[in-house]
Amino acid sequence: MKALKFAVLAGDGIGPEVMEVTLEILEQVLGKAGYAMDAEAAPVGGAAIDQVGKALPEATIRVCEAADAILFGSVGGPKWESLPPAEQPERASLLPLRKHFQLFANIRPGLLYPELVAASPLKTERIPEGIDMVCIRELTGGIYFGQPKERRELPDGDVEALDTMVYKKSEIERIAEVAAQTALVRGKRVCSVDKANVLTTSVLWREVVTAFFKEKYPQIGLSHMYVDNAAMQLARNPNQFDVLLTENMFGDILSDEMGIVCGSLGMLCSASLGLGNNSLGNPFGLYEPAGGTAPDIAGQGIANPCAQILSAAMMLRFSFGLDDLATRIEAAVRETVQSGVRTGDIAFGLEPVNTRAMADAIINRLKSKG
Ligand code: NAD
């Protein structure tokens, strides 16, 4: 029996709660398809600080290095907020993980089922069929990583700080490739977002993206939009977008806005793909829910497990090449939500169920399918 080897970094708050049921679902789907699961757990975030004094222990990095993918929960919470910023769980674990594994491509589906349109702050008549789009964000370049990045005192006693926004042609082309591959299996439309009317990096971005699609993917409809307009258009009519392609900081902001218009964080998954391939020749990736550790509901067993489960489905698709199993999980989640079995964040007048019951309903659907 072939075993799928991945690292499990559940983290803090609701992370371990939704991870536990997600692993059961994976076991069910994989077992039925003749695969074994070689999932190695390792501490990360606040849990790792409590255990070994560091948010991303060396041993955890080694577990991830030995794996073909990382299934990540979420990290952080009030308990660790008084630590110096550089030692706090999110900054001291997620950012170094992205850097260590060169996770340059963040893929965030913005999916809102028609039966959950009430979860969106948008008027339902604007999104009668729900929302279905994807944001592709460059994750390891731009102003978050550019050098110099410093704060300095000036001779006249004033203080200044600077960040550097920098992009290479090769960095733009490799994220454009991810957007193209995503668009090819969707609506074949890419909207590239920049600020080419002001920023030199954006002028290069637009030039490179235009030439790339013209040469390699002429069958994909490419459009360009300034980031300020994109922020408005997302709130006005998100379904005008199929695939949004953008750089690091714009993507940080736009993907969160997309998350809000898509309703509950409990439904939103993501993948961050690395430069290198794993031992199977597929992209190495880190897969995690869009939301955080939800301290307000942690420990109560009522978190929505769907974002974590859908993140695991993305892992099967991208890092293990098991598209059919990923689709099976996605269908079971969707049918469960449609059937009215829902946690509190998406219940809208229905009797809410807890994490366990929602996961059981998904497992039962998976069991009942051939
Ligand atoms: P949050 O995303 O944890 O929660 C925002 C709201 O969404 C809360 O009301 C929460 O209950 C709800 N929510 C989120 N996920 C849910 C789920 N699965 N089911 C039901 N409801 C859900 O955001 P926050 O309050 O800004 O952050 C809390 C902590 O999480 C902070 O310490 C922050 O640093 C951390 N955080 C971590 C990550 C990560 O690990 N990638 C991401 C964001 C925030």
Boltz pocket constraint, residues with backbone or C-beta under 6 A from the ligand:
constraints:
  - pocket:
      binder: B
      contacts: [[A, 14], [A, 18], [A, 73], [A, 74], [A, 75], [A, 76], [A, 77], [A, 78], [A, 90], [A, 94], [A, 265], [A, 266], [A, 267], [A, 288], [A, 289], [A, 290], [A, 291], [A, 292], [A, 293], [A, 294], [A, 295], [A, 296], [A, 297], [A, 302], [A, 303], [A, 304], [A, 305], [A, 307], [A, 345]]
      max_distance: 6.0
